[in-house]
Amino acid sequence: MNLHAQLCARQDAGNPIRVGLIGAGKFGAMFLAQARRTPGLHVMAIADLDVERAHRTCARVGWPDEAHEATNFAAALSSGGCHITDDASAMIAADGLDVVIEATGSPADGIRHALAAIAGGRHVVMVTVEADALAGPLIAKRAAAAGVVYSLAYGDQPALICELVDWARATGFDVVCAGKGTKYRPHYHASTPDTIWGHYGISPEDAAVGGLNPKMFNSFLDGSKSAIEMAAVANACGLTPPKDGLGFPPIGVDHLADRLKPLSHGGLLERPGTVEVVSCEQPDGAAVAGDLRWGVYVTFAAPDDYVRRCFAEYGLSTDRSGRYAAQWKPYHLIGLELGMSVASVALRGEPTGVARDFNADVVAVAKRNLAAGEMLDGEGGYTVWGKLTSAAQSLAIGALPLGLAHGVALKTAVAEGEILTLAQVTIDQADPTAAFRRDMVAAFKPD
C-alpha cells in the first residue's frame, strides 16, 4: 500500500519510471490525462500510426505543447518530454524505456509488440486484452523467462476482478464466482456496426462527431468483449467458464450472493470457482435494480458458523443462509487508473493480473448464415461474435479462436449460431499470430 511513496521517491531521485505508450485511442488518452499528474512517472514516448492524432490527444487531455514535442527519443529522455512517433518498434528499442503499454486493440499487434518489448527487457502492461485471451499464458511465460513482468491493465475490469479474487483468497476465503456487469440482452449477439448506435441511444451523426468506433462499441454489446475479458480472468485466477458460455443473468448487487452460488445451495452456478457476467437489463429491457453495469464483483463462502456470524455482524451482503457473501466495486475508470499497473510492475515487480493457465478460450460464432467464400471481419463486426468456452472444449472441437477470425475466408457455409472451426477457414500457417497461438496451445494444452 505504498506505491505513491515509492513513486515520490523515484521522483525525488530524478529517476522516474519511463513509459512508452502504443496507441493513443480512448484508453491511452485517459492514461495520458493522469500521467503528468503522477509523481515518478515519465511518458517518454507515444507510438501511434497517426502521429497528428496523438498530438491532438495530448492537447485534448491538457498537455502543454512543449510536453509532447521532443524531436527524438534521446531528447525526450534528457528533457523529461515526450517524443511521438509512428514507429512502435523504434520506441520499444529506445534507450531508457522501462515499461511498454500496449493499447492498440489488435491481438496480432498486441502479441508482436509484447514479444518485442520482452526481448528488449521492458515490462509490458497489456491493455489489448484480446491478445491476452488469444495467447496470454505464453506471453507471460516468455516475460518471466526474460526477467520482466507482463501484466493485465489496472482500470480495465479484468485486472480489477483479479484484485478482488486475490483479496478473497489472501484472507482465506474460497472464491465462488467472480466477474463484472454489462449491458446485455440475448438479441444483442446479432448486433453489427450498422445497428449499434440505436442500442445505445446515440445517433450515427453524434457518434461520428465524437469519434466513436462502432466496431469497438459493438464488441461490448454483442458479448464478445465480455467473453474476452472473462477468459483473461479465468486464465489469470484459475477459474472456470460456465459449461454453455456466459449466461448474463440479470442480477443487482443486493442479490449477487444469493444467486451466484452453486445450484446445490439454491444458486445458478454448476460449480463453485467460476466466472460470470451479470446484466443491467432484464430480457424484456427493464432495468435491473442496483445494477452493476460498470463494476466488478466476487462472491465467496464462509467456512464455518463463526465466520458466518461475523458476516452478519459487519453488515455484509449475503444470501438468505448468511453463508455466501459478495463484495463489489461499482465502477472502473479504465485508463485513468492505468498508472497502478505501471507502478506495480516497475516498483514491485508484480503484475496486476497475469495469465497463468489455459482454462478458457473465446471462440467465433456465426452472427447470421454465412456463405462459403465470405471474409470474416472479427471482433465487433458483421460476421461473428465471441463466446466463452473452456479451453478443453475449444480444443476438442477445433474451434476458431475469435482472435484469428479476422481477414480469413470461409471454406464452407456456416449456419447462424454455429461455432466456427479452424477447418472451415483458410489460415496462413506462417502467420506469426497463428503460429504463436499454436505454440501457446502446445505449451498449455489442458490434460
C-alpha positions in Angstrom: 0.0 0.0 0.0 2.9 2.4 -0.6 3.1 2.8 -4.3 2.6 6.6 -4.0 5.5 6.8 -1.6 7.7 4.8 -3.9 6.7 6.9 -6.9 7.6 10.0 -4.9 11.0 8.5 -4.0 11.7 7.9 -7.7 10.7 11.4 -8.5 13.0 12.9 -5.7 15.9 10.7 -7.0 15.4 12.1 -10.5 14.8 8.6 -11.8 11.2 8.3 -12.9 9.6 5.2 -14.4 9.9 5.9 -18.2 6.9 4.7 -20.1 6.2 4.2 -23.8 2.5 4.1 -24.9 1.5 2.3 -28.1 -1.9 3.5 -29.2 -3.4 7.0 -28.5 -7.1 5.9 -28.5 -9.6 6.3 -25.7 -7.8 4.1 -23.2 -4.4 5.7 -24.0 -5.9 9.2 -23.8 -7.3 8.6 -20.3 -3.9 7.3 -19.2 -2.2 10.4 -20.5 -4.7 12.6 -18.7 -3.4 11.4 -15.4 0.2 10.6 -16.2 1.5 14.1 -15.9 -0.1 14.4 -12.5 1.6 11.2 -11.2 4.9 11.7 -9.5 7.7 9.5 -10.6 6.2 8.7 -13.9 7.5 10.0 -17.3 5.7 9.2 -20.5 8.8 9.3 -22.7 7.2 8.3 -26.0 3.9 7.6 -27.7 3.7 5.4 -30.8 0.6 5.8 -33.0 0.2 5.2 -36.7 -1.4 8.7 -36.9 1.1 11.0 -35.3 -1.1 14.0 -35.6 -3.9 12.3 -33.8 -1.5 11.5 -31.0 -0.5 15.2 -30.7 -4.2 16.2 -30.7 -4.9 13.6 -28.0 -2.1 15.1 -25.8 -3.6 18.6 -26.3 -7.1 17.4 -25.6 -6.2 15.9 -22.3 -4.4 19.1 -21.2 -0.7 18.6 -22.0 1.1 21.9 -23.0 2.6 21.9 -26.5 6.2 21.7 -25.2 5.4 18.5 -23.3 4.9 16.4 -26.4 7.2 18.0 -29.0 10.6 16.3 -28.2 12.3 15.7 -31.6 13.6 12.3 -30.8 13.9 9.7 -28.0 17.2 10.9 -26.7 15.8 14.4 -26.4 12.7 13.1 -24.5 14.9 11.1 -22.2 17.1 14.0 -21.3 14.4 16.7 -21.1 11.5 14.9 -19.5 9.4 15.5 -22.5 7.6 13.1 -24.9 8.5 12.0 -28.4 5.7 11.0 -30.7 6.4 8.6 -33.5 4.6 6.2 -35.9 7.3 3.6 -35.3 6.4 1.4 -32.4 9.5 -0.9 -32.9 11.8 2.1 -32.6 10.1 3.3 -29.5 10.3 -0.2 -27.8 14.0 -0.2 -28.5 14.7 3.4 -27.3 17.3 3.8 -24.6 15.9 4.4 -21.1 12.5 2.9 -21.5 11.2 0.8 -18.6 7.6 -0.1 -19.3 5.6 -0.5 -22.6 1.9 -0.1 -22.5 0.2 -1.9 -25.4 -3.1 -0.3 -26.2 -3.7 -0.9 -29.9 -6.7 -3.2 -29.5 -5.3 -5.5 -32.2 -4.5 -9.1 -30.9 -1.8 -9.5 -33.7 -0.2 -6.2 -32.9 -0.5 -6.8 -29.2 1.4 -10.1 -29.3 4.0 -8.7 -31.7 4.7 -5.6 -29.6 4.7 -7.6 -26.3 7.2 -10.0 -27.6 9.5 -7.2 -28.9 9.3 -5.4 -25.5 10.1 -8.6 -23.6 13.0 -9.3 -25.9 14.2 -5.8 -25.2 14.0 -6.2 -21.4 10.9 -4.0 -21.0 8.0 -4.7 -18.7 4.6 -4.9 -20.5 1.2 -3.7 -19.5 -1.3 -5.3 -21.9 -4.4 -3.1 -22.4 -5.2 -5.2 -25.5 -7.0 -7.9 -23.6 -7.8 -9.6 -27.0 -4.1 -10.5 -27.2 -4.1 -11.9 -23.7 -7.3 -14.0 -24.4 -5.6 -15.5 -27.5 -2.2 -16.3 -26.2 -1.6 -14.7 -22.8 -0.2 -17.7 -20.9 2.7 -18.0 -23.4 3.4 -14.2 -23.4 3.6 -14.3 -19.6 5.9 -17.3 -19.7 8.2 -15.6 -22.1 8.3 -12.5 -19.9 9.1 -14.5 -16.8 11.9 -16.2 -18.6 13.3 -12.8 -19.6 13.1 -11.5 -16.1 10.4 -8.9 -16.9 6.8 -8.5 -15.8 3.8 -9.0 -18.1 0.5 -7.6 -16.7 -3.1 -7.0 -17.3 -4.1 -3.3 -17.2 -5.4 -2.0 -13.9 -8.5 0.1 -14.5 -9.9 -2.4 -17.0 -12.3 -4.8 -15.5 -10.2 -8.0 -15.7 -7.4 -6.6 -13.5 -9.9 -5.2 -11.0 -11.6 -8.6 -10.8 -8.2 -10.2 -10.3 -7.7 -7.8 -7.4 -11.0 -8.8 -5.7 -10.2 -12.5 -6.2 -6.7 -12.0 -4.7 -8.3 -10.2 -1.8 -10.7 -13.0 -1.1 -8.1 -15.7 -1.3 -5.4 -13.8 0.7 -7.9 -13.5 3.5 -8.7 -17.2 3.4 -12.0 -17.3 1.6 -12.9 -19.8 -1.2 -14.0 -17.8 -4.3 -17.3 -19.0 -5.6 -17.8 -16.7 -8.6 -16.1 -13.6 -10.0 -16.9 -11.3 -12.8 -18.4 -8.0 -13.9 -21.5 -6.2 -15.1 -22.5 -5.2 -18.6 -25.5 -4.3 -20.8 -26.9 -7.5 -22.3 -30.0 -8.9 -23.9 -30.0 -12.1 -26.0 -30.6 -10.4 -29.3 -27.5 -8.2 -28.9 -25.4 -11.1 -30.2 -26.7 -10.2 -33.7 -25.7 -6.6 -33.5 -23.5 -5.1 -36.1 -21.7 -1.8 -36.6 -24.8 -0.6 -38.5 -27.2 -1.2 -35.7 -25.0 -0.4 -32.7 -25.9 3.2 -32.1 -29.6 2.5 -31.8 -29.0 0.2 -28.9 -27.1 2.9 -27.1 -29.5 5.7 -27.9 -26.8 7.6 -29.9 -27.4 9.0 -33.4 -24.8 7.9 -36.1 -24.1 11.6 -36.6 -23.3 12.2 -33.0 -21.2 9.1 -32.9 -19.2 10.3 -35.9 -18.7 13.8 -34.3 -17.5 12.1 -31.1 -15.1 9.9 -33.0 -16.7 6.8 -31.5 -15.6 3.5 -33.1 -18.7 1.5 -34.0 -16.9 -1.8 -34.2 -15.4 -1.4 -30.7 -18.7 -0.4 -29.1 -20.4 -3.3 -30.9 -17.9 -5.7 -29.4 -19.1 -4.7 -25.9 -22.7 -5.1 -26.9 -22.6 -8.4 -28.8 -21.0 -10.2 -25.9 -17.6 -10.6 -27.4 -15.7 -8.2 -25.1 -17.3 -9.9 -22.1 -16.1 -13.3 -23.3 -12.6 -11.9 -23.9 -12.4 -10.3 -20.5 -13.7 -13.4 -18.7 -11.2 -15.6 -20.5 -8.5 -13.4 -19.2 -9.8 -13.6 -15.7 -10.3 -17.4 -15.8 -6.8 -17.8 -17.1 -5.3 -15.5 -14.5 -7.2 -16.7 -11.5 -7.6 -20.4 -12.1 -11.4 -20.1 -12.5 -13.6 -21.9 -15.0 -16.2 -20.8 -17.5 -19.8 -21.9 -17.4 -20.4 -25.0 -19.4 -22.5 -23.4 -22.0 -20.8 -20.0 -22.0 -21.7 -16.8 -20.2 -25.3 -16.7 -19.1 -25.5 -12.9 -18.4 -28.1 -13.3 -15.7 -29.9 -10.0 -14.7 -28.7 -9.5 -11.1 -28.3 -6.4 -9.0 -25.7 -6.0 -6.3 -28.1 -6.9 -3.4 -28.7 -10.4 -5.0 -25.1 -11.3 -6.1 -24.5 -13.6 -3.1 -27.9 -15.2 -3.3 -27.8 -16.1 -6.9 -24.1 -16.5 -7.8 -23.6 -19.6 -5.6 -23.9 -23.3 -6.5 -27.1 -24.9 -7.7 -26.9 -27.4 -4.9 -27.4 -24.4 -2.5 -30.1 -22.7 -4.5 -28.0 -20.6 -6.8 -27.3 -20.5 -10.5 -23.8 -22.0 -10.7 -23.0 -25.5 -11.9 -20.0 -25.5 -9.7 -18.0 -23.1 -7.4 -14.9 -21.3 -8.8 -16.4 -19.9 -12.0 -16.7 -16.6 -13.9 -19.9 -14.9 -14.9 -21.1 -11.6 -16.3 -24.3 -10.0 -14.9 -26.6 -7.9 -17.0 -28.0 -4.5 -16.1 -31.1 -5.3 -18.2 -33.9 -7.9 -17.9 -34.6 -9.9 -21.1 -37.5 -7.5 -21.8 -35.3 -4.4 -21.5 -36.4 -3.4 -18.0 -33.7 -2.0 -15.8 -32.2 -4.2 -13.1 -32.4 -2.6 -9.6 -29.0 -1.9 -8.2 -27.3 -2.9 -11.4 -23.5 -3.4 -11.7 -23.1 -2.3 -15.3 -19.8 -0.5 -14.8 -18.5 -2.6 -11.9 -16.9 -5.9 -10.8 -17.7 -8.4 -8.1 -16.6 -11.5 -6.2 -18.8 -14.0 -4.2 -17.2 -16.1 -1.5 -18.2 -18.5 1.2 -17.9 -18.5 5.0 -16.0 -21.6 6.1 -17.9 -22.1 9.3 -20.6 -20.7 11.6 -18.3 -18.3 13.4 -17.3 -16.5 10.2 -21.0 -16.6 9.0 -21.9 -14.7 12.2 -19.1 -12.2 11.5 -20.6 -11.6 8.1 -23.9 -10.7 9.8 -22.3 -8.6 12.5 -20.5 -6.4 10.0 -23.3 -6.0 7.5 -22.0 -7.9 4.5 -24.4 -8.5 1.6 -25.2 -12.2 1.9 -27.6 -14.9 0.7 -30.5 -15.9 2.9 -28.4 -18.5 4.7 -25.7 -16.0 5.6 -23.1 -18.4 4.3 -22.4 -16.8 0.9 -21.3 -13.1 0.7 -20.4 -10.6 -2.0 -18.0 -7.7 -2.4 -18.0 -5.4 -5.4 -16.6 -2.3 -6.9 -19.3 -0.2 -8.6 -17.1 1.5 -11.2 -14.0 1.1 -13.3 -12.1 4.1 -14.6 -10.1 2.3 -17.4 -7.1 4.4 -18.4 -7.4 6.9 -15.5 -6.3 4.0 -13.2 -3.7 2.5 -15.5 -0.8 4.1 -13.6 -1.4 1.5 -10.9 -0.2 -1.2 -13.3 2.8 0.9 -14.4 3.9 1.5 -10.8 3.3 -2.1 -9.7 5.3 -3.8 -12.5 8.2 -1.3 -12.3 8.4 -0.8 -8.5 7.2 -4.1 -7.0 7.9 -6.4 -9.9 4.3 -7.6 -9.6 1.5 -7.8 -12.3 -2.0 -6.5 -11.7 -3.3 -9.8 -13.0 -1.4 -12.2 -15.3 -2.3 -15.4 -17.3 -1.1 -18.5 -15.6 -3.1 -21.3 -17.1 -5.1 -22.0 -20.3 -8.5 -22.6 -18.7 -10.7 -20.6 -21.0 -10.9 -19.6 -24.7 -13.1 -17.3 -26.8 -14.5 -19.0 -30.0 -16.1 -17.4 -33.0 -19.8 -17.9 -33.5 -21.7 -17.0 -36.7 -24.0 -13.9 -36.3 -26.0 -15.0 -39.3 -25.9 -17.6 -42.0 -22.5 -17.3 -43.6 -21.7 -18.4 -47.2 -18.6 -20.2 -48.4 -16.1 -17.6 -49.6 -17.2 -14.9 -47.2 -14.4 -13.0 -45.4 -14.7 -12.9 -41.6 -14.2 -9.5 -40.0 -13.5 -10.4 -36.4 -14.5 -8.9 -33.1 -17.4 -6.4 -33.1 -18.0 -6.9 -36.8 -20.7 -8.2 -39.1 -20.0 -11.9 -39.2 -19.1 -13.4 -35.8 -19.3 -12.8 -32.1 -17.2 -14.3 -29.4 -18.4 -17.0 -27.0 -16.6 -18.1 -23.8 -15.8 -21.8 -23.6 -13.4 -24.0 -21.6 -10.1 -24.4 -23.3 -10.7 -28.2 -23.3 -14.0 -27.8 -25.1 -12.5 -25.4 -27.6 -9.6 -27.7 -28.5 -11.8 -30.8 -28.6 -14.0 -29.3 -31.4 -11.1 -27.5 -33.1 -12.9 -24.2 -32.7 -11.7 -21.0 -34.4 -10.5 -18.5 -31.8 -12.1 -15.1 -32.2 -8.6 -13.5 -32.2 -7.9 -15.4 -35.5 -11.3 -14.7 -37.1 -10.3 -11.6 -39.0 -9.4 -11.3 -42.6 -9.8 -15.1 -43.2 -12.1 -16.7 -45.8 -14.7 -19.4 -45.1 -14.2 -22.7 -47.0 -17.8 -23.8 -46.2 -21.1 -22.3 -45.3 -21.9 -21.9 -41.6 -25.3 -21.6 -40.0 -26.3 -18.7 -37.7 -25.4 -19.6 -34.1 -22.8 -22.2 -35.1 -19.3 -22.3 -33.6 -16.8 -21.9 -36.4 -13.8 -24.3 -36.6 -10.3 -23.9 -37.8 -11.0 -26.5 -40.5 -13.7 -24.2 -42.0 -11.4 -21.3 -42.7 -8.2 -20.6 -44.7 -5.4 -19.5 -42.3 -1.9 -18.8 -43.4 0.1 -21.2 -41.3 3.1 -19.0 -41.5 1.2 -16.0 -40.0 3.1 -15.1 -36.8 0.0 -14.7 -34.7 -1.4 -18.0 -35.8 2.0 -19.6 -35.2 2.3 -18.1 -31.7 -1.2 -19.3 -30.8 -0.2 -22.9 -31.9 2.8 -22.6 -29.7 0.7 -21.4 -26.7 -1.7 -24.3 -27.2 1.1 -26.8 -27.3 2.7 -25.4 -24.2 -0.5 -25.1 -22.1 -2.9 -27.7 -23.6 -5.2 -28.9 -20.8 -4.8 -32.5 -19.7 
